Amino acid sequence: MTLARWMHLLWENHALHLHNLIYHSREDLQLSNDLVQELLVIEERAASAGTEGILPSGLPRHVADSIARLKKMGLLEVQCKEDRVFLSFEPLFDKLLKGRMGDADVSRQYMLIMEEVQEEIRRLEDLRNRQVLERRQIDEERKVLIEREERLASRDDDLRRMQLSLMEKDQSLHLLQMRLAEEERRLQEERRGLDQERSDLESLRRELDDAIKLHTERQFTGMPGAAAGPVAGPAAGGARSSHLPPSAVEDNGPLIHFLQQLRGGAANAEEARDLRKIQMRHRWSEPFLLDFLQAAARGGIRAIQEFRRQAEMVAAWGISGRDQLAEFFGKKTYLDEKVYEVWLTLGSPNKINDIFRDTYVKWSQSWGFSHEVILRACQEAYKGAANPSINYVDKVLSRWREAGVRTVEDGDREIERFRQQRSRGPGGRPAGQQTPSNRSPMAGVNVLPKNEEEAKAYEQFRDL
């Protein structure tokens, strides 16, 4: 590459302009003002065209004449490719260099410039290589960061899925716990039903034994009215008719007639027998049973199962007269239904009274416990106390109130905490070791009565 070629490359890259160069070298080149102006116009045309070249048809006539004249003078190099004209100022730069310096100086200057250019090229090449290495290193680091972000995103997704799985398991465990609690309540209801059936069977067995004994006595004594059955002899049969099975002293005609009036059609004999079972269970007389059925029917009761439930409520409240029946069904409220559920869950041997009702009002309204929390406390009393009573439940709810219990789950946690505390014993003493005061019979221990007289004594003591 010659020095003139190098200067032309500088001009193409807009690092060198002819204006200043020609202005200071006009005398060396022996150029007139007109030629200088023509060179500047041609430079402007060539710079505007760039690498695409000049379109000959777009050149004015005087500019084309100037290009031809400067080419003839050896100041321009013109190349034609297809329909384009490409100009080079290398002859101008070469003439300028020869005019300023000799050939030896030009060669020496050219060598120095070439060495500087080569040095600069090597420096730029090293810089480019370092930039390439740095870019590769940056790309590697970016790739590592992207992979790390992908791993973190994958771990985040795994943690989110694990959290969702744990939440689903927690919900399933909660549902399982609710089902187990419901199953436990159902089993308790079945156990109470079995206890009631057992009590009914015991009652029927005793009544049957009494009937057999009475029949045997009549056969041995040879009473003339024995063939007449239990209707003859008011002293023997009439006085004991309330203790005989209803099927032995009554027929189901009135009950069937009641069901026909209630349903407006034919009655089922099986339903009449179910109503008889209600009478036998609660030892009611025939008139009281009919009064109860009429009062319950006026209250909107239609199903046998609901008659049975209302009978349990009537027995729980200790109602025994027609006026009390009318008052009970006339004033029975939603609160009475809830009180009966508490009494049924507690399994208390006592009848429902105003004290029981007022205590429930205190639990639900004054203390703010929900009905479900109260039932949970009654279940705990039924399982934890030998003789569950309303006082026991009141102590449990009082302790829960101090602990801030508001839901059934809070109650379960408080029950577990109380059991653990009781298993450790007071003062760090194991639960099996008791102080002398705790070993006394009346030291807060629930005692089961051995017979009816002892049970009556306990009931009187409890009322006191």
C-alpha positions in Angstrom: 0.0 0.0 0.0 1.4 3.4 -1.1 1.2 6.5 1.0 -1.0 8.1 -1.6 -3.4 5.1 -1.4 -3.4 5.4 2.4 -4.3 9.1 2.2 -7.1 8.2 -0.2 -8.4 5.6 2.3 -8.4 8.4 4.9 -10.4 10.6 2.6 -12.9 7.8 2.0 -13.3 7.4 5.8 -13.9 11.1 6.1 -10.7 11.6 8.1 -9.1 13.8 5.4 -10.6 16.7 3.5 -9.3 18.3 0.3 -10.3 21.8 1.3 -7.5 22.3 3.8 -5.0 20.2 1.9 -5.4 22.0 -1.4 -5.6 25.4 0.3 -2.1 25.0 1.8 -0.6 23.1 -1.2 -2.1 25.2 -4.1 1.2 26.7 -5.1 3.0 23.3 -5.0 0.4 21.8 -7.2 0.2 24.9 -9.4 -3.5 25.0 -9.3 -5.6 28.0 -10.3 -8.6 29.1 -8.3 -10.9 27.7 -10.9 -9.3 24.3 -10.6 -9.5 24.4 -6.9 -13.2 25.2 -7.0 -13.7 22.4 -9.6 -11.8 19.9 -7.3 -13.9 20.9 -4.3 -17.2 20.4 -6.4 -16.0 17.0 -7.6 -15.0 16.0 -4.0 -18.5 16.9 -2.9 -20.1 14.8 -5.7 -17.8 11.8 -5.0 -18.4 12.0 -1.2 -22.2 12.2 -1.7 -22.1 9.2 -4.0 -20.0 7.1 -1.6 -19.2 3.5 -2.5 -22.1 3.4 -5.0 -20.4 5.6 -7.5 -21.6 8.6 -9.5 -24.4 8.3 -12.0 -23.1 9.9 -15.3 -26.6 11.0 -16.3 -26.9 13.0 -13.1 -23.7 15.1 -13.6 -24.0 18.6 -15.0 -22.0 19.3 -18.2 -19.5 21.6 -16.6 -18.7 19.1 -13.8 -18.2 16.3 -16.4 -15.8 18.6 -18.3 -13.9 19.4 -15.1 -13.5 15.6 -14.3 -12.2 15.0 -17.8 -9.7 18.0 -17.6 -8.4 16.9 -14.2 -8.0 13.4 -15.4 -6.0 14.7 -18.3 -3.8 16.7 -16.0 -3.1 13.5 -14.0 -4.9 14.7 -10.8 -7.8 12.2 -10.9 -8.2 8.5 -11.6 -11.6 7.6 -13.2 -13.0 4.1 -13.4 -16.3 3.2 -15.0 -18.2 0.1 -13.9 -21.4 -0.7 -15.6 -23.4 2.6 -15.4 -21.4 4.2 -12.5 -18.3 6.3 -12.3 -15.8 5.9 -9.4 -13.3 8.7 -8.7 -9.9 8.3 -6.9 -7.7 11.2 -5.7 -4.5 9.0 -5.4 -2.8 10.9 -8.3 -3.4 14.2 -6.6 -2.1 12.9 -3.3 1.0 11.3 -5.0 1.8 14.5 -6.8 1.4 16.5 -3.6 3.8 14.1 -1.7 6.4 14.2 -4.5 6.2 18.0 -4.5 6.7 18.3 -0.8 9.4 15.5 -0.4 11.9 13.7 -2.5 11.4 10.0 -3.4 13.8 8.9 -0.6 11.9 11.0 2.0 8.7 9.7 0.7 9.8 6.1 1.0 11.2 6.7 4.5 8.1 8.5 5.6 6.1 5.7 4.0 8.0 3.0 6.0 7.6 4.9 9.2 3.9 5.3 8.6 3.6 1.7 7.7 5.3 0.6 10.9 3.0 2.8 12.9 0.1 1.5 11.1 1.2 -2.1 11.6 1.8 -1.4 15.3 -1.6 0.1 15.6 -3.1 -2.8 13.7 -1.4 -5.3 16.1 -2.6 -3.2 19.1 -6.1 -3.2 17.8 -5.9 -6.9 17.0 -4.8 -7.6 20.6 -7.6 -5.4 21.9 -10.1 -7.2 19.7 -8.8 -10.6 20.9 -9.1 -9.5 24.5 -12.6 -8.2 23.8 -13.5 -11.5 22.2 -12.2 -13.4 25.2 -14.0 -11.1 27.6 -17.2 -11.4 25.6 -16.8 -15.2 25.7 -16.2 -15.1 29.4 -19.2 -12.9 29.8 -21.3 -15.3 27.7 -20.2 -18.2 29.9 -21.0 -16.3 33.0 -24.4 -15.3 31.6 -25.0 -18.9 30.7 -24.1 -20.0 34.2 -26.4 -17.4 35.7 -29.3 -18.4 33.4 -28.8 -22.1 34.4 -28.7 -21.0 38.0 -31.9 -19.0 37.6 -33.6 -22.0 35.9 -32.5 -24.3 38.8 -33.9 -21.7 41.3 -37.1 -21.4 39.3 -37.4 -25.2 39.2 -36.8 -25.4 43.0 -39.3 -22.7 43.5 -41.9 -24.6 41.5 -41.0 -27.8 43.5 -41.4 -25.9 46.7 -44.7 -24.5 45.6 -46.0 -27.9 44.5 -44.8 -29.3 47.8 -46.6 -26.5 49.7 -49.8 -27.2 47.7 -49.4 -30.9 48.5 -49.0 -30.2 52.2 -52.0 -27.9 52.1 -54.1 -30.7 50.4 -52.8 -33.2 53.0 -53.7 -30.8 55.8 -57.2 -30.4 54.3 -57.6 -34.1 53.9 -56.4 -34.6 57.5 -58.9 -32.0 58.7 -61.7 -33.7 56.8 -60.6 -37.0 58.2 -60.6 -35.6 61.7 -64.1 -34.2 61.1 -65.3 -37.5 59.8 -63.8 -39.3 62.8 -65.5 -36.8 65.1 -68.7 -37.4 63.3 -68.2 -41.1 63.5 -67.5 -40.8 67.2 -70.7 -38.8 67.7 -72.6 -41.4 65.7 -71.1 -44.2 67.8 -72.1 -42.4 70.9 -75.6 -42.0 69.6 -75.7 -45.7 68.8 -74.3 -46.5 72.3 -77.0 -44.4 73.9 -79.6 -46.1 71.7 -78.3 -49.5 72.7 -78.4 -48.4 76.3 -82.0 -47.3 75.9 -82.9 -50.5 74.1 -81.2 -52.4 76.9 -83.2 -50.4 79.5 -86.4 -51.1 77.6 -85.6 -54.8 77.4 -84.9 -54.8 81.1 -88.1 -53.0 81.8 -90.0 -55.4 79.6 -88.4 -58.3 81.3 -89.4 -57.1 84.8 -92.9 -56.4 83.6 -93.1 -59.8 82.0 -91.8 -61.4 85.2 -94.4 -59.5 87.2 -97.2 -60.6 84.8 -96.0 -64.2 85.0 -95.8 -64.0 88.8 -99.3 -62.5 88.9 -100.7 -65.2 86.6 -99.0 -67.9 88.6 -100.4 -66.5 91.9 -103.9 -66.5 90.4 -103.6 -70.0 89.2 -102.4 -71.2 92.6 -105.0 -69.3 94.5 -107.7 -70.4 92.1 -109.3 -67.0 91.8 -112.7 -67.2 90.0 -112.0 -64.1 88.0 -108.7 -65.4 86.7 -110.2 -66.4 83.3 -111.4 -62.8 82.9 -107.9 -61.6 82.6 -106.4 -58.4 84.0 -109.5 -56.4 83.6 -111.4 -58.2 86.4 -110.3 -57.3 89.9 -109.4 -53.6 90.2 -107.3 -54.3 93.3 -105.1 -56.9 91.6 -105.2 -56.0 87.9 -106.3 -52.4 87.9 -103.6 -51.3 90.3 -100.9 -52.9 88.3 -102.1 -52.2 84.8 -99.7 -49.2 84.4 -96.8 -51.6 84.9 -97.9 -54.2 82.5 -96.9 -54.1 78.8 -99.4 -52.0 76.9 -100.1 -55.0 74.5 -101.3 -56.9 77.6 -103.9 -54.4 78.8 -104.6 -52.2 75.7 -105.1 -52.7 72.0 -103.7 -50.4 69.2 -107.1 -49.2 68.0 -106.9 -45.6 69.4 -103.3 -45.3 68.0 -104.4 -46.5 64.6 -107.4 -44.1 64.7 -105.0 -41.2 65.6 -102.7 -42.1 62.7 -105.6 -42.2 60.3 -106.8 -38.8 61.4 -103.2 -37.5 61.2 -102.4 -38.9 57.7 -105.9 -38.7 56.3 -105.8 -42.3 55.1 -105.0 -45.9 56.2 -102.5 -46.3 59.1 -99.6 -48.7 59.4 -99.8 -51.2 62.2 -96.0 -51.1 62.5 -96.2 -47.4 63.2 -98.8 -48.0 65.9 -96.5 -50.5 67.6 -93.7 -47.9 67.4 -96.0 -45.5 69.3 -96.6 -48.3 71.9 -92.9 -48.6 72.3 -92.7 -44.9 73.2 -95.4 -45.5 75.9 -93.5 -48.5 77.3 -90.2 -46.7 77.3 -91.4 -43.8 79.4 -94.1 -45.7 81.5 -96.9 -43.4 80.3 -100.5 -44.1 80.7 -102.8 -44.5 77.7 -104.5 -41.1 78.1 -101.2 -39.3 78.6 -99.8 -40.9 75.4 -102.8 -39.8 73.4 -102.6 -36.3 74.9 -98.9 -36.2 74.0 -99.6 -37.3 70.4 -102.4 -34.7 70.0 -100.2 -31.9 71.4 -97.2 -32.9 69.2 -99.4 -33.1 66.1 -100.7 -29.6 66.8 -97.1 -28.5 66.8 -96.6 -29.9 63.3 -95.0 -33.3 64.1 -95.8 -36.0 61.5 -93.0 -38.6 61.4 -92.7 -41.4 64.0 -89.0 -40.6 64.5 -89.9 -37.0 65.4 -92.6 -38.3 67.8 -89.9 -40.4 69.4 -87.6 -37.4 69.7 -90.3 -35.1 71.1 -91.1 -37.8 73.7 -87.5 -37.9 74.8 -87.7 -34.1 75.3 -90.9 -34.4 77.2 -89.4 -37.0 79.5 -86.2 -35.0 79.9 -88.2 -32.0 81.1 -90.1 -34.2 83.5 -93.6 -33.3 82.1 -96.3 -35.6 83.5 -99.7 -33.7 83.0 -101.9 -32.5 80.2 -101.5 -28.8 81.2 -97.8 -29.2 81.2 -97.9 -30.8 77.8 -99.9 -27.9 76.3 -97.6 -25.3 78.0 -94.5 -27.1 76.8 -95.5 -27.4 73.1 -96.9 -23.8 73.2 -93.7 -22.2 74.5 -91.1 -24.6 73.1 -88.4 -22.5 71.3 -85.2 -23.1 69.4 -83.3 -22.7 72.6 -85.2 -25.6 74.2 -84.1 -27.8 71.2 -80.4 -26.8 71.8 -80.8 -27.5 75.6 -82.1 -30.9 74.8 -79.2 -31.7 72.5 -76.8 -30.7 75.3 -78.7 -32.9 77.8 -78.7 -35.8 75.3 -75.0 -35.5 74.6 -74.2 -35.2 78.3 -76.2 -38.3 79.2 -77.3 -36.8 82.5 -79.6 -38.9 84.7 -81.4 -35.7 85.9 -84.3 -34.1 84.3 -84.0 -30.8 82.4 -85.1 -27.8 84.5 -84.8 -24.1 84.6 -81.3 -24.2 86.1 -80.1 -26.4 83.2 -81.7 -23.9 80.7 -80.3 -20.8 82.5 -76.8 -22.4 82.6 -77.0 -23.0 78.8 -78.0 -19.3 78.3 -75.0 -18.3 80.4 -72.6 -20.5 78.3 -74.0 -19.3 74.9 -74.9 -15.7 75.5 -72.8 -14.5 78.5 -69.7 -16.4 77.8 -70.1 -16.4 74.0 -69.5 -20.1 73.3 -71.1 -21.6 70.2 -73.4 -24.6 70.3 -70.7 -26.9 68.8 -68.1 -25.9 71.4 -70.7 -26.6 74.2 -71.4 -30.0 72.7 -67.7 -30.7 72.5 -67.4 -29.9 76.2 -70.3 -32.3 77.0 -68.7 -35.0 75.0 -65.5 -34.6 77.0 -67.6 -34.7 80.2 -69.4 -37.8 79.0 -66.0 -39.6 78.3 -64.0 -38.2 81.2 -66.4 -38.3 84.2 -68.0 -41.3 85.8 -71.2 -39.3 86.6 -71.3 -36.5 84.0 -73.2 -33.5 85.2 -73.8 -29.9 84.3 -71.5 -28.7 87.0 -68.6 -30.7 85.4 -69.3 -29.1 82.0 -69.5 -25.7 83.6 -66.0 -26.2 85.1 -64.7 -27.3 81.7 -66.2 -24.3 79.9 -64.9 -22.0 82.6 -61.4 -23.3 82.1 -61.8 -22.9 78.3 -63.1 -19.4 78.8 -59.9 -18.5 80.7 -57.8 -20.1 77.9 -59.5 -18.1 75.2 -61.2 -21.1 73.4 -63.6 -20.1 70.7 -63.7 -23.0 68.2 -64.0 -26.8 68.4 -60.3 -27.0 67.3 -59.3 -24.7 70.2 -61.2 -26.9 72.5 -59.4 -30.1 71.3 -56.1 -28.4 71.8 -57.1 -27.3 75.3 -58.2 -30.9 76.1 -54.9 -32.3 74.9 -53.0 -29.7 76.9 -55.0 -30.4 80.1 -54.5 -34.2 79.7 -50.7 -33.7 79.4 -50.7 -31.4 82.4 -52.8 -33.9 84.4 -50.5 -36.8 83.3 -47.6 -35.0 84.9 -49.5 -34.5 88.1 -49.5 -31.4 90.4 -46.1 -30.1 91.6 -44.2 -32.4 89.2 -45.6 -35.5 91.0 -46.6 -38.4 88.6 -50.2 -38.9 88.0 -50.3 -42.2 89.8 -49.0 -40.8 93.1 -51.6 -39.0 95.2 -51.3 -37.0 98.4 -53.2 -38.3 101.4 -55.9 -35.7 101.0 -56.4 -36.8 97.4 -57.0 -40.4 98.4 -60.2 -39.7 100.4 -63.5 -40.8 99.0 -64.9 -37.3 98.7 -61.8 -35.7 97.1 -63.5 -34.7 93.9 -63.7 -38.3 92.6 -66.9 -39.4 90.8 -68.3 -42.4 92.5 -70.8 -44.9 90.9 -73.7 -45.8 93.2 -74.1 -49.5 94.0 -77.9 -49.5 94.4 -80.9 -47.3 94.0 -80.9 -46.1 97.6 -77.3 -45.0 97.2 -78.1 -43.3 93.9 -81.0 -41.4 95.5 -78.7 -40.3 98.2 -76.1 -39.0 95.7 -78.9 -37.2 93.8 -80.0 -35.4 97.0 -76.4 -34.6 97.8 -75.9 -33.2 94.3 -79.0 -31.0 94.6 -77.7 -29.6 97.8 
